[in-house]
Amino acid sequence: MFRTTFAAAIMLMTGPAFAQTEPVGDRVEVNGMQMYYEVSGEGDPLVVLHGAYMNIPSMGGIVGKLAETHKVYALEFQGHGRTTDIDRPITYPNLADDVAAFMDAVGIEKADVFGYSMGAAAGLQLAIRHPEKVNKLAAASVAYDIEGTQKAFRDFIPHMTVEMFVEMPFAEQYKELAADPDGFPALVEKLIQLEHEPLDWEEDVKALKTPVLIIAGDADYMTLEHAVAMFRLLGGGAMGDMGEPLPESRLAVLPATSHTAVIGQVDLLNTYIESFLNGETPKGMFE
């Protein structure tokens, strides 16, 4: 997540450098906005959700890679990319409800979901608020409690300003796709406010029945202890090889990986996501 600020650095690292597999773009009305999305690949449906300040191209090569084995629906959130903004704050419940409405609009009854950063938190809220729509959720760089984030990140939140982001290079990149090229400051203001929204979903996460793959960098914006705590809330962390089946939820930690480096590790991400969605587990010596 690095719910807004550091996810924005991805705009400089990825962008259009990675080709996607013949995506077909379209727009659909969702909760008063014109939401842009792209469909690529064939197979079971997989909804892909980007991070803050990002868009479909800035998710890099993972979209095309996942489209090799799935029918991928990659969407752009409120005010991001080619999706219009509306007179409404950006909150995780709102984003989750938008995804649910999008699925209804394009005829997806239920799907797997992969989200990164802000998109992972939106995916988590989607599983909490609309569990009937989510088969499995792969969530990269996500926290369910602000206290689980790094102190450096929490200390930085009060210093965020619109001017800080407007001066960054990706502010110009925003204009290349934006429905409103002049809408970047308004988007920044909403995303800064998102950082001040309450983030305390422990009981909701504990109650989830949806299998979740937690993906974290070992130098991510949330602490490793928080990622492990989330895994334990979902039933993980017990010893295997004792005759009990492994939990459906999983935890993957990427070595030497910061928050913004997570999404660029396409092959690693794809390996973890594919094995999770397919229910594949390594066999132990007693099996």
NUDOTOR-429492 format. One record per residue (C-alpha): x, y, z; residue number from 1. Coordinates in steps of 0.1 Angstrom, whole numbers, plus 5000, padded with zeros to 4 digits. Layout:
BEGIN
   east   north     up     n
      X       Y      Z   NUM
...
//
This chain:
BEGIN
   east   north     up     n
   5000    5000   5000     1
   5022    5029   5011     2
   4987    5040   5007     3
   4994    5070   4985     4
   5028    5086   4986     5
   5053    5059   4980     6
   5030    5040   4956     7
   5032    5071   4935     8
   5069    5064   4928     9
   5058    5034   4908    10
   5047    5059   4881    11
   5084    5066   4875    12
   5095    5030   4876    13
   5070    5012   4853    14
   5047    5031   4830    15
   5044    5020   4794    16
   5076    5000   4793    17
   5058    4967   4796    18
   5035    4955   4768    19
   5002    4939   4777    20
   4986    4910   4759    21
   4962    4926   4734    22
   4940    4945   4760    23
   4906    4958   4749    24
   4896    4990   4766    25
   4861    5003   4773    26
   4842    5025   4797    27
   4812    5017   4819    28
   4791    5039   4842    29
   4799    5031   4879    30
   4784    5051   4908    31
   4782    5083   4887    32
   4816    5081   4871    33
   4828    5068   4837    34
   4851    5040   4847    35
   4878    5029   4823    36
   4889    4993   4822    37
   4908    4968   4800    38
   4901    4931   4793    39
   4929    4908   4782    40
   4935    4870   4781    41
   4912    4841   4785    42
   4901    4819   4814    43
   4886    4824   4848    44
   4880    4861   4856    45
   4906    4880   4876    46
   4901    4916   4886    47
   4933    4937   4890    48
   4933    4968   4912    49
   4961    4994   4910    50
   4977    5015   4936    51
   4973    5052   4944    52
   4983    5077   4917    53
   4987    5048   4894    54
   4968    5034   4863    55
   4967    5003   4843    56
   5000    5009   4824    57
   5019    5018   4856    58
   5011    4983   4870    59
   5037    4971   4846    60
   5041    4936   4833    61
   5021    4918   4859    62
   4988    4925   4841    63
   5000    4909   4809    64
   5016    4880   4827    65
   4984    4872   4846    66
   4965    4875   4813    67
   4984    4844   4800    68
   4962    4822   4822    69
   4932    4843   4832    70
   4907    4867   4817    71
   4920    4899   4834    72
   4898    4928   4841    73
   4921    4957   4850    74
   4902    4989   4860    75
   4911    5024   4869    76
   4898    5039   4901    77
   4880    5072   4907    78
   4900    5101   4893    79
   4928    5078   4882    80
   4940    5072   4846    81
   4911    5076   4822    82
   4883    5072   4849    83
   4865    5104   4857    84
   4864    5120   4892    85
   4832    5127   4910    86
   4822    5149   4940    87
   4830    5123   4966    88
   4859    5115   4989    89
   4882    5085   4981    90
   4878    5060   5008    91
   4885    5023   5009    92
   4848    5014   5014    93
   4839    5036   4984    94
   4866    5020   4962    95
   4854    4986   4972    96
   4818    4994   4964    97
   4830    5008   4931    98
   4846    4975   4923    99
   4815    4956   4932   100
   4794    4979   4910   101
   4819    4975   4882   102
   4816    4937   4884   103
   4778    4939   4882   104
   4780    4963   4853   105
   4802    4940   4832   106
   4785    4908   4842   107
   4811    4893   4866   108
   4792    4873   4893   109
   4824    4863   4912   110
   4861    4866   4905   111
   4896    4862   4919   112
   4911    4896   4928   113
   4947    4909   4928   114
   4954    4943   4943   115
   4985    4963   4950   116
   4989    4990   4976   117
   4957    5011   4976   118
   4942    4985   4954   119
   4950    4957   4979   120
   4933    4976   5006   121
   4903    4981   4983   122
   4904    4944   4976   123
   4904    4937   5013   124
   4874    4959   5018   125
   4857    4942   4988   126
   4861    4908   5005   127
   4848    4923   5038   128
   4818    4942   5023   129
   4810    4920   4993   130
   4823    4885   5002   131
   4800    4869   4977   132
   4819    4885   4948   133
   4855    4874   4958   134
   4867    4839   4952   135
   4903    4844   4963   136
   4922    4877   4971   137
   4959    4882   4964   138
   4968    4914   4983   139
   5003    4929   4978   140
   5016    4955   5003   141
   4985    4960   5025   142
   4978    4968   5061   143
   4946    4964   5081   144
   4957    4988   5109   145
   4976    5020   5108   146
   4996    5009   5138   147
   5010    4981   5117   148
   5027    5005   5094   149
   5063    5017   5097   150
   5068    5046   5121   151
   5086    5065   5094   152
   5054    5063   5073   153
   5031    5074   5101   154
   5054    5103   5109   155
   5054    5114   5072   156
   5016    5116   5069   157
   5012    5150   5086   158
   5037    5166   5063   159
   5020    5156   5030   160
   5009    5186   5009   161
   4993    5190   4975   162
   5022    5211   4964   163
   5047    5183   4972   164
   5030    5160   4947   165
   5022    5185   4921   166
   5059    5192   4917   167
   5067    5155   4911   168
   5074    5142   4876   169
   5045    5118   4876   170
   5021    5148   4879   171
   5029    5155   4842   172
   5024    5118   4833   173
   4989    5120   4849   174
   4979    5145   4822   175
   4987    5120   4794   176
   4957    5097   4802   177
   4935    5118   4825   178
   4899    5124   4817   179
   4905    5158   4832   180
   4942    5169   4826   181
   4938    5196   4852   182
   4924    5174   4879   183
   4956    5162   4895   184
   4956    5186   4925   185
   4920    5176   4934   186
   4930    5140   4932   187
   4961    5146   4954   188
   4939    5163   4980   189
   4916    5133   4982   190
   4944    5109   4984   191
   4961    5128   5012   192
   4928    5128   5031   193
   4927    5090   5025   194
   4958    5087   5047   195
   4939    5103   5075   196
   4909    5079   5073   197
   4906    5054   5101   198
   4924    5021   5094   199
   4914    4995   5120   200
   4900    4964   5104   201
   4912    4937   5127   202
   4879    4922   5136   203
   4867    4923   5099   204
   4898    4906   5087   205
   4895    4879   5115   206
   4860    4872   5103   207
   4869    4867   5066   208
   4861    4834   5050   209
   4878    4845   5017   210
   4913    4829   5012   211
   4939    4857   5011   212
   4975    4856   4998   213
   4994    4883   5017   214
   5024    4896   4997   215
   5049    4918   5015   216
   5083    4932   5007   217
   5108    4927   5036   218
   5113    4965   5035   219
   5076    4974   5028   220
   5056    5003   5043   221
   5040    4979   5068   222
   5061    4960   5093   223
   5068    4923   5089   224
   5052    4917   5122   225
   5020    4932   5109   226
   5020    4909   5078   227
   5025    4879   5101   228
   4997    4891   5124   229
   4974    4894   5095   230
   4984    4859   5084   231
   4975    4846   5119   232
   4942    4863   5118   233
   4934    4844   5087   234
   4943    4811   5103   235
   4979    4808   5093   236
   5011    4804   5112   237
   5007    4769   5128   238
   5031    4741   5122   239
   5025    4719   5092   240
   5034    4681   5091   241
   5011    4675   5120   242
   4982    4659   5101   243
   4962    4690   5097   244
   4956    4706   5063   245
   4974    4739   5056   246
   4952    4770   5057   247
   4939    4784   5024   248
   4954    4818   5032   249
   4991    4823   5026   250
   5020    4846   5033   251
   5048    4855   5009   252
   5077    4878   5018   253
   5099    4892   4989   254
   5135    4897   5000   255
   5154    4929   4996   256
   5121    4946   4985   257
   5108    4980   4993   258
   5072    4990   4988   259
   5077    5004   4954   260
   5098    4975   4943   261
   5071    4949   4949   262
   5050    4955   4917   263
   5081    4953   4895   264
   5090    4917   4904   265
   5067    4902   4878   266
   5079    4866   4877   267
   5080    4862   4915   268
   5045    4878   4919   269
   5031    4856   4891   270
   5046    4824   4906   271
   5030    4832   4940   272
   4997    4844   4927   273
   4993    4815   4902   274
   5001    4788   4928   275
   4977    4804   4953   276
   4948    4807   4928   277
   4953    4771   4916   278
   4955    4758   4952   279
   4989    4743   4946   280
   5011    4735   4977   281
   5046    4721   4980   282
   5046    4685   4992   283
   5063    4676   5024   284
   5082    4644   5030   285
   5053    4628   5050   286
   5028    4632   5021   287
//
